[in-house]
Amino acid sequence: MSWNQVFQQFVKDSPVTVMMRGILEHALPPARIDELFREHSRSQYEDQLLFSTVVNVLSLAVAGMSKSVNASYERLKDKVQVSVTSLYNKLQGTELSVSQALVRDVAQRLTPVVRSLKTSRRQPIAGLRLKILDGNHLSGTEHRLKETRRLHSKPLPGQALVVLDWEWMLAIDVFPCEDAYTQERRLLDQVLASVLPQDLWLADRNFCTTQFLFGIANREAFFLIRQHASTLHGKELVGRPRRVGRGPSGTVYEQSLRVTDPDSGQELIVRRITIRLDQPTRDGETEIHVLTNVPAGRGSARKLAELYRARWTIENAFQELGQALASEIKTLCYPRAALLCFCVALVLYNTLSTLKAAICAAHGAELAGNLSAYYLAEEIGAIYSGMMVAVPPRMWTKKFGQLSTRSMAFSLKQLASHVKLDRFRKRTRGPKKPPPPRTGGLREKHVSTARLLNKRKHTVTA
């Protein structure tokens, strides 16, 4: 059997795995990854271990193709050609600027491909590019570091702010921070440096600060941010609230709010949109106040109130990172290693998002919210390693390495036409039933399942 016949067999049996490998070949060419390292690294050097090799090893663990980083190393040991200690030293020393550049560069390479697939969603406010900002705190790691072994508390390796492009469903930027105790608002100066004219920034109340709102407005951009009770200084309500109608969550009101920058004395009049909720939030709140500088002529209060609910899009993305990908590996205890792992997970999330866009292009845009990243990642994880053994690297380079953006999109759409959709649709379930009251004494630590089932059998018979 020729290599091409082997390749076609994988196209027939698992087209999504072939698509994933093709996207990785296009988005993560080793030469470009190593170039990023040389451009953004200040203290580390390449020596024998290339950054592209590090990303390759980490990707296998993040994608679930290996159970751990060490297992990935053992699989690729012949290609890595350094000790596992050297690998871990490289991971724990990778600078945050390198991890950030990796996410940005891959997003820039995949955005034209997704655009060519023509499955993107229309911007909700014409002429404005919606960007959703949210923070993700990495959960506790194992107590492997000497300083943590005697602690009961979980060691926290850091956090990151992530920017999601709503139109393309790609994580286009990340702002990592090693100190888990740093307030997210301390990172907003870095975010402001990335704000472009005609952006529309959507964020929760934790990012509602006077400096951030003025910073966005002064850059000819726009915001839609929930009001915080205490972080916004120099605020004064103007006029009375007026009822503008009802939305899906409750009654919508609008009122003007004057905000004054205490440092410069500059004033900014914003729209304060209030949603009086039909049902209280889980925190017991009955009202939500959202601030925006989008003119009334470009977006009504009802439309903007509904748009604020799109903030959950990035929450769903974080959920997919946790369910479909190992975005947090508990054995990576050093902050820089853990944050690099998270950034690699964002890169793989973008490849999955591109893969889903190709499937929607081939089978219909209505599938956009109905494809399960978990099922896609599960199949890819099961097939990928065997496919890479059966099909040599030169075959992938030949088929995907030199494709233009349009050719890449066309190739992905053709491969997506072979996908069996029923294997990757989301399975919805009804609401969970409340748990029944527990029985048995406190000292009863265990019970025989077989005896319980036997008791049930005799009860039904009687």
Order of alpha helices (4+ residues) and beta strands (2+ residues): alpha-alpha-alpha-alpha-alpha-alpha-alpha-alpha-beta-beta-beta-alpha-beta-alpha-beta-beta-beta-beta-beta-alpha-alpha-alpha-alpha-alpha-alpha-alpha
